[in-house]
């Protein structure tokens, strides 16, 4: 039911910017945790940013001051603005979400940045190189 579709990835030079978008369907973003994680080849998943919908936002130390997460509940869309991109930011970026509240008995979760995610999209590739 829950579907997340990322877009906006691409190839940029170091120092460049990208804005990733995540279109949500099958649910509305109200009262949902939203976030982004990434995975580079040969590396484990890394939480990038998340917001639990309670006013608390988290960022990985590696992206603080450069990335900004936002949501537009009216458009049911999540964004990740990425500035001052570095080669080490190269990864597949995934949009993720989970309803606020108790754990679902049938849920299978990914935990990152003190957030809980039960659903995510297919990912979008971000490549930062010269």
Order of alpha helices (4+ residues) and beta strands (2+ residues): beta-beta-beta-beta-beta-beta-beta-beta-beta-beta-beta-beta-beta
